[in-house]
Amino acid sequence: MPQRLLFVSDTHVPSRARTLPSQLWAAVENADVVFHAGDWVTAALLDEFEHRSRRLIAVYGNNDGPELRRRLPETASVTLDGLRFAMVHETGPAKDREQRCEALYPDADVLVFGHSHIPWDTTGPGGLRLLNPGSPTDRRRQPACTYLSATVDAGLLADVSLVEVQRD
């Protein structure tokens, strides 16, 4: 049975937005598994994600203070239907990212990361898929705020889609 996945990062509530758009909350509630790659800013937002998510996989980011760092790991890993995921907030510069991450996460099939607010979907020479969902609240130099959706079924990641966030 396919599992619906949601990838989000760099929510920055309340520093970049007072709350998250209703479109994102609907995606959270409809996903089987939600990945959040850090930069929550407040523990209240983590509480809300825990309440609304069926299953939440989460890490802290560089803008997350002591309370979030007590509650969340720096890196996380999970296997879903045979597909091995790893997650971290920051991966360093874009140059040589695929090779560097393959060396750092040799047991992963997919690495989810954030920090840059720049959507990213590449595959390294060794087969590691790297996904950055961008940010649903702070587009920086990107054309739109974003998150990613996908499915996993029989060990395969499919239907990876970059979703533009519509403001309420």
Phi and psi in radians as a Rosetta constraint file:
Dihedral C 1 N 2 CA 2 C 2 CIRCULARHARMONIC -1.081 0.35
Dihedral N 2 CA 2 C 2 N 3 CIRCULARHARMONIC 2.496 0.35
Dihedral C 2 N 3 CA 3 C 3 CIRCULARHARMONIC -1.874 0.35
Dihedral N 3 CA 3 C 3 N 4 CIRCULARHARMONIC 2.335 0.35
Dihedral C 3 N 4 CA 4 C 4 CIRCULARHARMONIC -1.497 0.35
Dihedral N 4 CA 4 C 4 N 5 CIRCULARHARMONIC 2.226 0.35
Dihedral C 4 N 5 CA 5 C 5 CIRCULARHARMONIC -1.984 0.35
Dihedral N 5 CA 5 C 5 N 6 CIRCULARHARMONIC 2.554 0.35
Dihedral C 5 N 6 CA 6 C 6 CIRCULARHARMONIC -2.248 0.35
Dihedral N 6 CA 6 C 6 N 7 CIRCULARHARMONIC 2.304 0.35
Dihedral C 6 N 7 CA 7 C 7 CIRCULARHARMONIC -2.061 0.35
Dihedral N 7 CA 7 C 7 N 8 CIRCULARHARMONIC 2.195 0.35
Dihedral C 7 N 8 CA 8 C 8 CIRCULARHARMONIC -2.476 0.35
Dihedral N 8 CA 8 C 8 N 9 CIRCULARHARMONIC 2.665 0.35
Dihedral C 8 N 9 CA 9 C 9 CIRCULARHARMONIC -2.729 0.35
Dihedral N 9 CA 9 C 9 N 10 CIRCULARHARMONIC 2.901 0.35
Dihedral C 9 N 10 CA 10 C 10 CIRCULARHARMONIC 0.910 0.35
Dihedral N 10 CA 10 C 10 N 11 CIRCULARHARMONIC 0.921 0.35
Dihedral C 10 N 11 CA 11 C 11 CIRCULARHARMONIC -1.314 0.35
Dihedral N 11 CA 11 C 11 N 12 CIRCULARHARMONIC -0.592 0.35
Dihedral C 11 N 12 CA 12 C 12 CIRCULARHARMONIC 0.876 0.35
Dihedral N 12 CA 12 C 12 N 13 CIRCULARHARMONIC 0.788 0.35
Dihedral C 12 N 13 CA 13 C 13 CIRCULARHARMONIC -1.657 0.35
Dihedral N 13 CA 13 C 13 N 14 CIRCULARHARMONIC 2.220 0.35
Dihedral C 13 N 14 CA 14 C 14 CIRCULARHARMONIC -1.792 0.35
Dihedral N 14 CA 14 C 14 N 15 CIRCULARHARMONIC 0.206 0.35
Dihedral C 14 N 15 CA 15 C 15 CIRCULARHARMONIC -1.245 0.35
Dihedral N 15 CA 15 C 15 N 16 CIRCULARHARMONIC -0.587 0.35
Dihedral C 15 N 16 CA 16 C 16 CIRCULARHARMONIC -1.826 0.35
Dihedral N 16 CA 16 C 16 N 17 CIRCULARHARMONIC -0.388 0.35
Dihedral C 16 N 17 CA 17 C 17 CIRCULARHARMONIC -2.688 0.35
Dihedral N 17 CA 17 C 17 N 18 CIRCULARHARMONIC 2.570 0.35
Dihedral C 17 N 18 CA 18 C 18 CIRCULARHARMONIC -1.212 0.35
Dihedral N 18 CA 18 C 18 N 19 CIRCULARHARMONIC -0.620 0.35
Dihedral C 18 N 19 CA 19 C 19 CIRCULARHARMONIC -2.638 0.35
Dihedral N 19 CA 19 C 19 N 20 CIRCULARHARMONIC 3.020 0.35
Dihedral C 19 N 20 CA 20 C 20 CIRCULARHARMONIC -1.554 0.35
Dihedral N 20 CA 20 C 20 N 21 CIRCULARHARMONIC 2.613 0.35
Dihedral C 20 N 21 CA 21 C 21 CIRCULARHARMONIC -1.074 0.35
Dihedral N 21 CA 21 C 21 N 22 CIRCULARHARMONIC 2.585 0.35
Dihedral C 21 N 22 CA 22 C 22 CIRCULARHARMONIC -1.044 0.35
Dihedral N 22 CA 22 C 22 N 23 CIRCULARHARMONIC -0.559 0.35
Dihedral C 22 N 23 CA 23 C 23 CIRCULARHARMONIC -1.002 0.35
Dihedral N 23 CA 23 C 23 N 24 CIRCULARHARMONIC -0.752 0.35
Dihedral C 23 N 24 CA 24 C 24 CIRCULARHARMONIC -1.215 0.35
Dihedral N 24 CA 24 C 24 N 25 CIRCULARHARMONIC -0.725 0.35
Dihedral C 24 N 25 CA 25 C 25 CIRCULARHARMONIC -1.076 0.35
Dihedral N 25 CA 25 C 25 N 26 CIRCULARHARMONIC -0.668 0.35
Dihedral C 25 N 26 CA 26 C 26 CIRCULARHARMONIC -1.111 0.35
Dihedral N 26 CA 26 C 26 N 27 CIRCULARHARMONIC -0.701 0.35
Dihedral C 26 N 27 CA 27 C 27 CIRCULARHARMONIC -1.138 0.35
Dihedral N 27 CA 27 C 27 N 28 CIRCULARHARMONIC -0.699 0.35
Dihedral C 27 N 28 CA 28 C 28 CIRCULARHARMONIC -1.031 0.35
Dihedral N 28 CA 28 C 28 N 29 CIRCULARHARMONIC -0.843 0.35
Dihedral C 28 N 29 CA 29 C 29 CIRCULARHARMONIC -1.212 0.35
Dihedral N 29 CA 29 C 29 N 30 CIRCULARHARMONIC -0.437 0.35
Dihedral C 29 N 30 CA 30 C 30 CIRCULARHARMONIC -1.570 0.35
Dihedral N 30 CA 30 C 30 N 31 CIRCULARHARMONIC -0.252 0.35
Dihedral C 30 N 31 CA 31 C 31 CIRCULARHARMONIC -1.386 0.35
Dihedral N 31 CA 31 C 31 N 32 CIRCULARHARMONIC 2.568 0.35
Dihedral C 31 N 32 CA 32 C 32 CIRCULARHARMONIC -1.359 0.35
Dihedral N 32 CA 32 C 32 N 33 CIRCULARHARMONIC -0.635 0.35
Dihedral C 32 N 33 CA 33 C 33 CIRCULARHARMONIC -2.394 0.35
Dihedral N 33 CA 33 C 33 N 34 CIRCULARHARMONIC 2.276 0.35
Dihedral C 33 N 34 CA 34 C 34 CIRCULARHARMONIC -1.947 0.35
Dihedral N 34 CA 34 C 34 N 35 CIRCULARHARMONIC 2.250 0.35
Dihedral C 34 N 35 CA 35 C 35 CIRCULARHARMONIC -1.864 0.35
Dihedral N 35 CA 35 C 35 N 36 CIRCULARHARMONIC 2.251 0.35
Dihedral C 35 N 36 CA 36 C 36 CIRCULARHARMONIC -2.175 0.35
Dihedral N 36 CA 36 C 36 N 37 CIRCULARHARMONIC 2.051 0.35
Dihedral C 36 N 37 CA 37 C 37 CIRCULARHARMONIC -1.641 0.35
Dihedral N 37 CA 37 C 37 N 38 CIRCULARHARMONIC 0.544 0.35
Dihedral C 37 N 38 CA 38 C 38 CIRCULARHARMONIC 1.648 0.35
Dihedral N 38 CA 38 C 38 N 39 CIRCULARHARMONIC 3.050 0.35
Dihedral C 38 N 39 CA 39 C 39 CIRCULARHARMONIC 1.141 0.35
Dihedral N 39 CA 39 C 39 N 40 CIRCULARHARMONIC 1.037 0.35
Dihedral C 39 N 40 CA 40 C 40 CIRCULARHARMONIC -1.354 0.35
Dihedral N 40 CA 40 C 40 N 41 CIRCULARHARMONIC -0.818 0.35
Dihedral C 40 N 41 CA 41 C 41 CIRCULARHARMONIC 1.521 0.35
Dihedral N 41 CA 41 C 41 N 42 CIRCULARHARMONIC -0.792 0.35
Dihedral C 41 N 42 CA 42 C 42 CIRCULARHARMONIC -2.191 0.35
Dihedral N 42 CA 42 C 42 N 43 CIRCULARHARMONIC 2.571 0.35
Dihedral C 42 N 43 CA 43 C 43 CIRCULARHARMONIC -1.190 0.35
Dihedral N 43 CA 43 C 43 N 44 CIRCULARHARMONIC -0.438 0.35
Dihedral C 43 N 44 CA 44 C 44 CIRCULARHARMONIC -1.061 0.35
Dihedral N 44 CA 44 C 44 N 45 CIRCULARHARMONIC -0.624 0.35
Dihedral C 44 N 45 CA 45 C 45 CIRCULARHARMONIC -1.207 0.35
Dihedral N 45 CA 45 C 45 N 46 CIRCULARHARMONIC -0.708 0.35
Dihedral C 45 N 46 CA 46 C 46 CIRCULARHARMONIC -1.021 0.35
Dihedral N 46 CA 46 C 46 N 47 CIRCULARHARMONIC -0.772 0.35
Dihedral C 46 N 47 CA 47 C 47 CIRCULARHARMONIC -0.995 0.35
Dihedral N 47 CA 47 C 47 N 48 CIRCULARHARMONIC -0.764 0.35
Dihedral C 47 N 48 CA 48 C 48 CIRCULARHARMONIC -1.130 0.35
Dihedral N 48 CA 48 C 48 N 49 CIRCULARHARMONIC -0.743 0.35
Dihedral C 48 N 49 CA 49 C 49 CIRCULARHARMONIC -1.092 0.35
Dihedral N 49 CA 49 C 49 N 50 CIRCULARHARMONIC -0.743 0.35
Dihedral C 49 N 50 CA 50 C 50 CIRCULARHARMONIC -1.070 0.35
Dihedral N 50 CA 50 C 50 N 51 CIRCULARHARMONIC -0.676 0.35
Dihedral C 50 N 51 CA 51 C 51 CIRCULARHARMONIC -1.205 0.35
Dihedral N 51 CA 51 C 51 N 52 CIRCULARHARMONIC -0.708 0.35
Dihedral C 51 N 52 CA 52 C 52 CIRCULARHARMONIC -1.585 0.35
Dihedral N 52 CA 52 C 52 N 53 CIRCULARHARMONIC -0.298 0.35
Dihedral C 52 N 53 CA 53 C 53 CIRCULARHARMONIC -1.593 0.35
Dihedral N 53 CA 53 C 53 N 54 CIRCULARHARMONIC 2.461 0.35
Dihedral C 53 N 54 CA 54 C 54 CIRCULARHARMONIC -1.176 0.35
Dihedral N 54 CA 54 C 54 N 55 CIRCULARHARMONIC -0.762 0.35
Dihedral C 54 N 55 CA 55 C 55 CIRCULARHARMONIC -2.562 0.35
Dihedral N 55 CA 55 C 55 N 56 CIRCULARHARMONIC 2.251 0.35
Dihedral C 55 N 56 CA 56 C 56 CIRCULARHARMONIC -2.076 0.35
Dihedral N 56 CA 56 C 56 N 57 CIRCULARHARMONIC 2.224 0.35
Dihedral C 56 N 57 CA 57 C 57 CIRCULARHARMONIC -1.951 0.35
Dihedral N 57 CA 57 C 57 N 58 CIRCULARHARMONIC 2.183 0.35
Dihedral C 57 N 58 CA 58 C 58 CIRCULARHARMONIC -2.567 0.35
Dihedral N 58 CA 58 C 58 N 59 CIRCULARHARMONIC 2.658 0.35
Dihedral C 58 N 59 CA 59 C 59 CIRCULARHARMONIC -2.352 0.35
Dihedral N 59 CA 59 C 59 N 60 CIRCULARHARMONIC 2.907 0.35
Dihedral C 59 N 60 CA 60 C 60 CIRCULARHARMONIC -1.635 0.35
Dihedral N 60 CA 60 C 60 N 61 CIRCULARHARMONIC 2.785 0.35
Dihedral C 60 N 61 CA 61 C 61 CIRCULARHARMONIC -2.057 0.35
Dihedral N 61 CA 61 C 61 N 62 CIRCULARHARMONIC -3.126 0.35
Dihedral C 61 N 62 CA 62 C 62 CIRCULARHARMONIC -1.164 0.35
Dihedral N 62 CA 62 C 62 N 63 CIRCULARHARMONIC -0.355 0.35
Dihedral C 62 N 63 CA 63 C 63 CIRCULARHARMONIC -1.666 0.35
Dihedral N 63 CA 63 C 63 N 64 CIRCULARHARMONIC 0.145 0.35
Dihedral C 63 N 64 CA 64 C 64 CIRCULARHARMONIC -1.731 0.35
Dihedral N 64 CA 64 C 64 N 65 CIRCULARHARMONIC 2.229 0.35
Dihedral C 64 N 65 CA 65 C 65 CIRCULARHARMONIC -1.430 0.35
Dihedral N 65 CA 65 C 65 N 66 CIRCULARHARMONIC -2.932 0.35
Dihedral C 65 N 66 CA 66 C 66 CIRCULARHARMONIC -1.007 0.35
Dihedral N 66 CA 66 C 66 N 67 CIRCULARHARMONIC -0.706 0.35
Dihedral C 66 N 67 CA 67 C 67 CIRCULARHARMONIC -1.120 0.35
Dihedral N 67 CA 67 C 67 N 68 CIRCULARHARMONIC -0.797 0.35
Dihedral C 67 N 68 CA 68 C 68 CIRCULARHARMONIC -1.146 0.35
Dihedral N 68 CA 68 C 68 N 69 CIRCULARHARMONIC -0.640 0.35
Dihedral C 68 N 69 CA 69 C 69 CIRCULARHARMONIC -1.216 0.35
Dihedral N 69 CA 69 C 69 N 70 CIRCULARHARMONIC -0.471 0.35
Dihedral C 69 N 70 CA 70 C 70 CIRCULARHARMONIC -1.244 0.35
Dihedral N 70 CA 70 C 70 N 71 CIRCULARHARMONIC -0.589 0.35
Dihedral C 70 N 71 CA 71 C 71 CIRCULARHARMONIC -1.593 0.35
Dihedral N 71 CA 71 C 71 N 72 CIRCULARHARMONIC -0.383 0.35
Dihedral C 71 N 72 CA 72 C 72 CIRCULARHARMONIC -2.180 0.35
Dihedral N 72 CA 72 C 72 N 73 CIRCULARHARMONIC 2.627 0.35
Dihedral C 72 N 73 CA 73 C 73 CIRCULARHARMONIC -1.461 0.35
Dihedral N 73 CA 73 C 73 N 74 CIRCULARHARMONIC 2.895 0.35
Dihedral C 73 N 74 CA 74 C 74 CIRCULARHARMONIC -1.301 0.35
Dihedral N 74 CA 74 C 74 N 75 CIRCULARHARMONIC -0.634 0.35
Dihedral C 74 N 75 CA 75 C 75 CIRCULARHARMONIC -2.288 0.35
Dihedral N 75 CA 75 C 75 N 76 CIRCULARHARMONIC 2.698 0.35
Dihedral C 75 N 76 CA 76 C 76 CIRCULARHARMONIC -2.426 0.35
Dihedral N 76 CA 76 C 76 N 77 CIRCULARHARMONIC 2.676 0.35
Dihedral C 76 N 77 CA 77 C 77 CIRCULARHARMONIC -2.490 0.35
Dihedral N 77 CA 77 C 77 N 78 CIRCULARHARMONIC 2.571 0.35
Dihedral C 77 N 78 CA 78 C 78 CIRCULARHARMONIC -2.700 0.35
Dihedral N 78 CA 78 C 78 N 79 CIRCULARHARMONIC 2.558 0.35
Dihedral C 78 N 79 CA 79 C 79 CIRCULARHARMONIC -1.920 0.35
Dihedral N 79 CA 79 C 79 N 80 CIRCULARHARMONIC 2.182 0.35
Dihedral C 79 N 80 CA 80 C 80 CIRCULARHARMONIC -2.092 0.35
Dihedral N 80 CA 80 C 80 N 81 CIRCULARHARMONIC 2.022 0.35
Dihedral C 80 N 81 CA 81 C 81 CIRCULARHARMONIC 0.908 0.35
Dihedral N 81 CA 81 C 81 N 82 CIRCULARHARMONIC 0.684 0.35
Dihedral C 81 N 82 CA 82 C 82 CIRCULARHARMONIC 1.546 0.35
Dihedral N 82 CA 82 C 82 N 83 CIRCULARHARMONIC -0.145 0.35
Dihedral C 82 N 83 CA 83 C 83 CIRCULARHARMONIC -1.698 0.35
Dihedral N 83 CA 83 C 83 N 84 CIRCULARHARMONIC 2.223 0.35
Dihedral C 83 N 84 CA 84 C 84 CIRCULARHARMONIC -1.655 0.35
Dihedral N 84 CA 84 C 84 N 85 CIRCULARHARMONIC 2.069 0.35
Dihedral C 84 N 85 CA 85 C 85 CIRCULARHARMONIC -1.866 0.35
Dihedral N 85 CA 85 C 85 N 86 CIRCULARHARMONIC 2.489 0.35
Dihedral C 85 N 86 CA 86 C 86 CIRCULARHARMONIC -2.213 0.35
Dihedral N 86 CA 86 C 86 N 87 CIRCULARHARMONIC 2.704 0.35
Dihedral C 86 N 87 CA 87 C 87 CIRCULARHARMONIC -2.544 0.35
Dihedral N 87 CA 87 C 87 N 88 CIRCULARHARMONIC 2.446 0.35
Dihedral C 87 N 88 CA 88 C 88 CIRCULARHARMONIC -2.642 0.35
Dihedral N 88 CA 88 C 88 N 89 CIRCULARHARMONIC 2.706 0.35
Dihedral C 88 N 89 CA 89 C 89 CIRCULARHARMONIC -1.291 0.35
Dihedral N 89 CA 89 C 89 N 90 CIRCULARHARMONIC -0.883 0.35
Dihedral C 89 N 90 CA 90 C 90 CIRCULARHARMONIC -2.100 0.35
Dihedral N 90 CA 90 C 90 N 91 CIRCULARHARMONIC 2.390 0.35
Dihedral C 90 N 91 CA 91 C 91 CIRCULARHARMONIC -2.047 0.35
Dihedral N 91 CA 91 C 91 N 92 CIRCULARHARMONIC 0.034 0.35
Dihedral C 91 N 92 CA 92 C 92 CIRCULARHARMONIC 1.546 0.35
Dihedral N 92 CA 92 C 92 N 93 CIRCULARHARMONIC -2.909 0.35
Dihedral C 92 N 93 CA 93 C 93 CIRCULARHARMONIC -1.096 0.35
Dihedral N 93 CA 93 C 93 N 94 CIRCULARHARMONIC 2.709 0.35
Dihedral C 93 N 94 CA 94 C 94 CIRCULARHARMONIC -1.140 0.35
Dihedral N 94 CA 94 C 94 N 95 CIRCULARHARMONIC -0.587 0.35
Dihedral C 94 N 95 CA 95 C 95 CIRCULARHARMONIC -1.071 0.35
Dihedral N 95 CA 95 C 95 N 96 CIRCULARHARMONIC 2.185 0.35
Dihedral C 95 N 96 CA 96 C 96 CIRCULARHARMONIC 1.126 0.35
Dihedral N 96 CA 96 C 96 N 97 CIRCULARHARMONIC 0.343 0.35
Dihedral C 96 N 97 CA 97 C 97 CIRCULARHARMONIC -1.009 0.35
Dihedral N 97 CA 97 C 97 N 98 CIRCULARHARMONIC -0.796 0.35
Dihedral C 97 N 98 CA 98 C 98 CIRCULARHARMONIC -1.059 0.35
Dihedral N 98 CA 98 C 98 N 99 CIRCULARHARMONIC -0.841 0.35
Dihedral C 98 N 99 CA 99 C 99 CIRCULARHARMONIC -1.153 0.35
Dihedral N 99 CA 99 C 99 N 100 CIRCULARHARMONIC -0.730 0.35
Dihedral C 99 N 100 CA 100 C 100 CIRCULARHARMONIC -1.094 0.35
Dihedral N 100 CA 100 C 100 N 101 CIRCULARHARMONIC -0.774 0.35
Dihedral C 100 N 101 CA 101 C 101 CIRCULARHARMONIC -1.236 0.35
Dihedral N 101 CA 101 C 101 N 102 CIRCULARHARMONIC -0.604 0.35
Dihedral C 101 N 102 CA 102 C 102 CIRCULARHARMONIC -1.084 0.35
Dihedral N 102 CA 102 C 102 N 103 CIRCULARHARMONIC -0.637 0.35
Dihedral C 102 N 103 CA 103 C 103 CIRCULARHARMONIC -1.233 0.35
Dihedral N 103 CA 103 C 103 N 104 CIRCULARHARMONIC -0.656 0.35
Dihedral C 103 N 104 CA 104 C 104 CIRCULARHARMONIC -1.358 0.35
Dihedral N 104 CA 104 C 104 N 105 CIRCULARHARMONIC -0.493 0.35
Dihedral C 104 N 105 CA 105 C 105 CIRCULARHARMONIC -2.238 0.35
Dihedral N 105 CA 105 C 105 N 106 CIRCULARHARMONIC 1.109 0.35
Dihedral C 105 N 106 CA 106 C 106 CIRCULARHARMONIC -1.171 0.35
Dihedral N 106 CA 106 C 106 N 107 CIRCULARHARMONIC -0.342 0.35
Dihedral C 106 N 107 CA 107 C 107 CIRCULARHARMONIC -1.686 0.35
Dihedral N 107 CA 107 C 107 N 108 CIRCULARHARMONIC 0.126 0.35
Dihedral C 107 N 108 CA 108 C 108 CIRCULARHARMONIC -1.809 0.35
Dihedral N 108 CA 108 C 108 N 109 CIRCULARHARMONIC 2.595 0.35
Dihedral C 108 N 109 CA 109 C 109 CIRCULARHARMONIC -1.667 0.35
Dihedral N 109 CA 109 C 109 N 110 CIRCULARHARMONIC -0.543 0.35
Dihedral C 109 N 110 CA 110 C 110 CIRCULARHARMONIC -2.358 0.35
Dihedral N 110 CA 110 C 110 N 111 CIRCULARHARMONIC 2.314 0.35
Dihedral C 110 N 111 CA 111 C 111 CIRCULARHARMONIC -1.999 0.35
Dihedral N 111 CA 111 C 111 N 112 CIRCULARHARMONIC 2.154 0.35
Dihedral C 111 N 112 CA 112 C 112 CIRCULARHARMONIC -1.793 0.35
Dihedral N 112 CA 112 C 112 N 113 CIRCULARHARMONIC 2.321 0.35
Dihedral C 112 N 113 CA 113 C 113 CIRCULARHARMONIC -2.577 0.35
Dihedral N 113 CA 113 C 113 N 114 CIRCULARHARMONIC 2.994 0.35
Dihedral C 113 N 114 CA 114 C 114 CIRCULARHARMONIC -2.409 0.35
Dihedral N 114 CA 114 C 114 N 115 CIRCULARHARMONIC -2.336 0.35
Dihedral C 114 N 115 CA 115 C 115 CIRCULARHARMONIC 1.416 0.35
Dihedral N 115 CA 115 C 115 N 116 CIRCULARHARMONIC -0.852 0.35
Dihedral C 115 N 116 CA 116 C 116 CIRCULARHARMONIC -1.403 0.35
Dihedral N 116 CA 116 C 116 N 117 CIRCULARHARMONIC -0.336 0.35
Dihedral C 116 N 117 CA 117 C 117 CIRCULARHARMONIC 1.175 0.35
Dihedral N 117 CA 117 C 117 N 118 CIRCULARHARMONIC 0.220 0.35
Dihedral C 117 N 118 CA 118 C 118 CIRCULARHARMONIC -1.884 0.35
Dihedral N 118 CA 118 C 118 N 119 CIRCULARHARMONIC 2.041 0.35
Dihedral C 118 N 119 CA 119 C 119 CIRCULARHARMONIC -0.992 0.35
Dihedral N 119 CA 119 C 119 N 120 CIRCULARHARMONIC 2.491 0.35
Dihedral C 119 N 120 CA 120 C 120 CIRCULARHARMONIC -2.562 0.35
Dihedral N 120 CA 120 C 120 N 121 CIRCULARHARMONIC 2.306 0.35
Dihedral C 120 N 121 CA 121 C 121 CIRCULARHARMONIC -2.594 0.35
Dihedral N 121 CA 121 C 121 N 122 CIRCULARHARMONIC 1.692 0.35
Dihedral C 121 N 122 CA 122 C 122 CIRCULARHARMONIC -2.374 0.35
Dihedral N 122 CA 122 C 122 N 123 CIRCULARHARMONIC 2.920 0.35
Dihedral C 122 N 123 CA 123 C 123 CIRCULARHARMONIC -2.202 0.35
Dihedral N 123 CA 123 C 123 N 124 CIRCULARHARMONIC 2.235 0.35
Dihedral C 123 N 124 CA 124 C 124 CIRCULARHARMONIC -1.279 0.35
Dihedral N 124 CA 124 C 124 N 125 CIRCULARHARMONIC 2.942 0.35
Dihedral C 124 N 125 CA 125 C 125 CIRCULARHARMONIC -1.065 0.35
Dihedral N 125 CA 125 C 125 N 126 CIRCULARHARMONIC -0.460 0.35
Dihedral C 125 N 126 CA 126 C 126 CIRCULARHARMONIC -1.585 0.35
Dihedral N 126 CA 126 C 126 N 127 CIRCULARHARMONIC 0.003 0.35
Dihedral C 126 N 127 CA 127 C 127 CIRCULARHARMONIC 1.804 0.35
Dihedral N 127 CA 127 C 127 N 128 CIRCULARHARMONIC -0.056 0.35
Dihedral C 127 N 128 CA 128 C 128 CIRCULARHARMONIC -1.216 0.35
Dihedral N 128 CA 128 C 128 N 129 CIRCULARHARMONIC 2.191 0.35
Dihedral C 128 N 129 CA 129 C 129 CIRCULARHARMONIC -1.568 0.35
Dihedral N 129 CA 129 C 129 N 130 CIRCULARHARMONIC 2.225 0.35
Dihedral C 129 N 130 CA 130 C 130 CIRCULARHARMONIC -1.923 0.35
Dihedral N 130 CA 130 C 130 N 131 CIRCULARHARMONIC 2.226 0.35
Dihedral C 130 N 131 CA 131 C 131 CIRCULARHARMONIC -2.243 0.35
Dihedral N 131 CA 131 C 131 N 132 CIRCULARHARMONIC 2.207 0.35
Dihedral C 131 N 132 CA 132 C 132 CIRCULARHARMONIC -2.157 0.35
Dihedral N 132 CA 132 C 132 N 133 CIRCULARHARMONIC 2.117 0.35
Dihedral C 132 N 133 CA 133 C 133 CIRCULARHARMONIC -1.377 0.35
Dihedral N 133 CA 133 C 133 N 134 CIRCULARHARMONIC -0.015 0.35
Dihedral C 133 N 134 CA 134 C 134 CIRCULARHARMONIC 1.321 0.35
Dihedral N 134 CA 134 C 134 N 135 CIRCULARHARMONIC -2.632 0.35
Dihedral C 134 N 135 CA 135 C 135 CIRCULARHARMONIC -2.316 0.35
Dihedral N 135 CA 135 C 135 N 136 CIRCULARHARMONIC 2.392 0.35
Dihedral C 135 N 136 CA 136 C 136 CIRCULARHARMONIC -1.432 0.35
Dihedral N 136 CA 136 C 136 N 137 CIRCULARHARMONIC -0.085 0.35
Dihedral C 136 N 137 CA 137 C 137 CIRCULARHARMONIC -2.212 0.35
Dihedral N 137 CA 137 C 137 N 138 CIRCULARHARMONIC -0.315 0.35
Dihedral C 137 N 138 CA 138 C 138 CIRCULARHARMONIC -2.459 0.35
Dihedral N 138 CA 138 C 138 N 139 CIRCULARHARMONIC 1.675 0.35
Dihedral C 138 N 139 CA 139 C 139 CIRCULARHARMONIC -1.324 0.35
Dihedral N 139 CA 139 C 139 N 140 CIRCULARHARMONIC -0.260 0.35
Dihedral C 139 N 140 CA 140 C 140 CIRCULARHARMONIC 0.847 0.35
Dihedral N 140 CA 140 C 140 N 141 CIRCULARHARMONIC -2.091 0.35
Dihedral C 140 N 141 CA 141 C 141 CIRCULARHARMONIC -1.621 0.35
Dihedral N 141 CA 141 C 141 N 142 CIRCULARHARMONIC 0.210 0.35
Dihedral C 141 N 142 CA 142 C 142 CIRCULARHARMONIC -1.523 0.35
Dihedral N 142 CA 142 C 142 N 143 CIRCULARHARMONIC 2.762 0.35
Dihedral C 142 N 143 CA 143 C 143 CIRCULARHARMONIC -1.207 0.35
Dihedral N 143 CA 143 C 143 N 144 CIRCULARHARMONIC -0.400 0.35
Dihedral C 143 N 144 CA 144 C 144 CIRCULARHARMONIC -2.708 0.35
Dihedral N 144 CA 144 C 144 N 145 CIRCULARHARMONIC 2.791 0.35
Dihedral C 144 N 145 CA 145 C 145 CIRCULARHARMONIC -1.312 0.35
Dihedral N 145 CA 145 C 145 N 146 CIRCULARHARMONIC 2.554 0.35
Dihedral C 145 N 146 CA 146 C 146 CIRCULARHARMONIC -2.566 0.35
Dihedral N 146 CA 146 C 146 N 147 CIRCULARHARMONIC 2.889 0.35
Dihedral C 146 N 147 CA 147 C 147 CIRCULARHARMONIC -2.573 0.35
Dihedral N 147 CA 147 C 147 N 148 CIRCULARHARMONIC 3.035 0.35
Dihedral C 147 N 148 CA 148 C 148 CIRCULARHARMONIC -2.058 0.35
Dihedral N 148 CA 148 C 148 N 149 CIRCULARHARMONIC 2.553 0.35
Dihedral C 148 N 149 CA 149 C 149 CIRCULARHARMONIC -2.201 0.35
Dihedral N 149 CA 149 C 149 N 150 CIRCULARHARMONIC 2.748 0.35
Dihedral C 149 N 150 CA 150 C 150 CIRCULARHARMONIC -2.880 0.35
Dihedral N 150 CA 150 C 150 N 151 CIRCULARHARMONIC 3.080 0.35
Dihedral C 150 N 151 CA 151 C 151 CIRCULARHARMONIC -2.279 0.35
Dihedral N 151 CA 151 C 151 N 152 CIRCULARHARMONIC 2.709 0.35
Dihedral C 151 N 152 CA 152 C 152 CIRCULARHARMONIC -2.207 0.35
Dihedral N 152 CA 152 C 152 N 153 CIRCULARHARMONIC 2.324 0.35
Dihedral C 152 N 153 CA 153 C 153 CIRCULARHARMONIC -2.686 0.35
Dihedral N 153 CA 153 C 153 N 154 CIRCULARHARMONIC 2.225 0.35
Dihedral C 153 N 154 CA 154 C 154 CIRCULARHARMONIC 0.945 0.35
Dihedral N 154 CA 154 C 154 N 155 CIRCULARHARMONIC 0.692 0.35
Dihedral C 154 N 155 CA 155 C 155 CIRCULARHARMONIC 1.367 0.35
Dihedral N 155 CA 155 C 155 N 156 CIRCULARHARMONIC 0.168 0.35
Dihedral C 155 N 156 CA 156 C 156 CIRCULARHARMONIC -2.059 0.35
Dihedral N 156 CA 156 C 156 N 157 CIRCULARHARMONIC 2.374 0.35
Dihedral C 156 N 157 CA 157 C 157 CIRCULARHARMONIC -1.533 0.35
Dihedral N 157 CA 157 C 157 N 158 CIRCULARHARMONIC 2.237 0.35
Dihedral C 157 N 158 CA 158 C 158 CIRCULARHARMONIC -2.423 0.35
Dihedral N 158 CA 158 C 158 N 159 CIRCULARHARMONIC 2.938 0.35
Dihedral C 158 N 159 CA 159 C 159 CIRCULARHARMONIC 0.958 0.35
Dihedral N 159 CA 159 C 159 N 160 CIRCULARHARMONIC 0.622 0.35
Dihedral C 159 N 160 CA 160 C 160 CIRCULARHARMONIC -1.204 0.35
Dihedral N 160 CA 160 C 160 N 161 CIRCULARHARMONIC 2.101 0.35
Dihedral C 160 N 161 CA 161 C 161 CIRCULARHARMONIC -2.311 0.35
Dihedral N 161 CA 161 C 161 N 162 CIRCULARHARMONIC 2.295 0.35
Dihedral C 161 N 162 CA 162 C 162 CIRCULARHARMONIC -1.467 0.35
Dihedral N 162 CA 162 C 162 N 163 CIRCULARHARMONIC 2.134 0.35
Dihedral C 162 N 163 CA 163 C 163 CIRCULARHARMONIC -1.916 0.35
Dihedral N 163 CA 163 C 163 N 164 CIRCULARHARMONIC 2.182 0.35
Dihedral C 163 N 164 CA 164 C 164 CIRCULARHARMONIC -1.388 0.35
Dihedral N 164 CA 164 C 164 N 165 CIRCULARHARMONIC 2.373 0.35
Dihedral C 164 N 165 CA 165 C 165 CIRCULARHARMONIC -1.525 0.35
Dihedral N 165 CA 165 C 165 N 166 CIRCULARHARMONIC 2.251 0.35
Dihedral C 165 N 166 CA 166 C 166 CIRCULARHARMONIC -1.664 0.35
Dihedral N 166 CA 166 C 166 N 167 CIRCULARHARMONIC 2.267 0.35
Dihedral C 166 N 167 CA 167 C 167 CIRCULARHARMONIC -1.212 0.35
Dihedral N 167 CA 167 C 167 N 168 CIRCULARHARMONIC 2.510 0.35
